[in-house]
Amino acid sequence: MRQPQRLSVPLLLDRNQAPPLQEQLLTQLKAAIDSGRLATGTRMPSTRALARILKVSRGVVVGTYDALYADGYITGVVGSGTYVAKDSLDAARTAPASGRPGPAPAIDLRPDRPSSDCFPLPAWRAAWRTVSYIAPGVAEAPPLGLPELRAAIAGHLLQARGIVLDRHEVVVTSSQDSALRLVLSALGEDPVIALECPALPMARTVAARQGRVSSVPVDDQGVRLDLMRGDWDAAVLTPERNPLLGARLSLERRRALAEDARTRGSLLIEPALGGVLDLDVSPLPPLMSLARSEHAALIGSFGAVLTPALHLGFAVVERGLAETIAKTDPAHYEQPSPLVQLAVSDLLASGGMAAHLTRLAGRHAALWRLVWQALGDQPGTRLLRAGGTATLLLPDEVCAKRVVRALAVQRIHLTELDSYVHPRSPALNGLVIGFGHLGEAVLGATLRVIRRTVSAARE
C-alpha cells in the first residue's frame, strides 16, 4: 500500500504579503527543487493533498503545478503520480548565478494538449490492478486488436454517440493518425481526398502523404458541399465541430453528404469521439448513422482525453475494409501492448472512461467561461470554441503574426489560424488558443496578457 503523501520541506505562505499565494508557493517549490532539498524523483503530493496541508484552495496548487510542469520542474507518470523531473537540478546548476529570478515559465497554448491534473488516476489504477492478474493468452495482439478492447470500444461508441456497429469492425491502432493512414491506404493508389479547411496538422499531413488533397472551405454550417468539386474518393471531416472554427455540420448537409457519398461510391471519415465533450448542444446523427456501411468510417484516439503515452487509437470500418487492413504488413501497423489494451478495455467497460469524459467536459466548460470573459468583448473580433480550443478571429488592422511574435517574447506560445489553412487557400486572420490543459489561475493570468497584447497591436 502506498504511504500517505506528506511534505518533506517547509512551505510557509503568508496571506498578508503582497505576492499572491500561488506566486509564493511557486517560488518556494522552485527554490526547494533548485537547491536539491526536493531531490530528483521525489514524489510530489497530489494537488488535493497539498491544498489540504497548506489550507489553501486547490486552484492555487493546480496553478502552481501547471507552472512547474510548463517549466520542466515536475513531470507526471501515468498510474503513479507527479515527480520532480530528472533534469530540473541540472538545469538549475547551469543557470546564471546572478541571484536574480529566472524567466517566467513558458505557457504552451497549442491545441489538444492533455491535462495532467485531470487524468482519471483512481479508475486507471483499478483497471491496471484488474488486468495485471490476467496473463495475456498470446505474446502479441491479433491483427485487428484484442477482442476485449474492440468490444469495449463498440460499447462505448453506442453509449457515448448512439452508434450501432452492425456491419462494421473495430481496428485497434497506435494512434489516430495511424488509423487514418490505414483507412486511406486501404482505398488503393493515389485517392482524391476532400479535406475541410482549416484542419489540424495530423489530418493535413496524413492526407497529403496518402493521396491528392482537395481543400474544402468551412462556414457556419460546416463544410461547403457546393465547393466539393470533382470526383473524390474519401472525405475527412469533423462534422461535430471543426477543430479550429467550431462550426457544426448541419443536419441538412449531413444528409446530402451521405447521399453524395452513396452516389459516388466514396468514403466519409469522421472522428469517433467528436462531440462527446459538448454538454450544451443537442447531438446530431453521425455520418455513420446516415450513410451505408461501406461509405462511412470512424477514426479515434484516447490520447487527447487520457494521455498520448498510451499510444492507442482505433478505426471503425466496414468489414470488407477491415479484412484488407488485417492483411497490412505488420511493419506498418503497430498496436499497443496486450496489457495496455486490456487495461483500457476495463476502463471502458467499468464506466471509468464515461465518468472521466463527463468531468473533462465540465472542466472545459468552466475554463471556456474564463476565456469568454477575458476575450469575448474585444471590438471587431469574434471568439469561437471547439472543445478545449478557442479561436479569436481578428479584424484586418490587427495582424495575427505580430501578436504571436509579441506573445512569444513574453513566453506565451500559441499559433495563428492561418498556419492551419491549406496552401493556396484564402488566408484567415486569427489566434488559436488551446486552454483545456491549463489550471484556472494560469489560464486567467495568460488571458490577461493576451488581451493586453491584442489591444496594443490594435493601437
Disulfide bonds with the S-S distance in Angstrom:
none
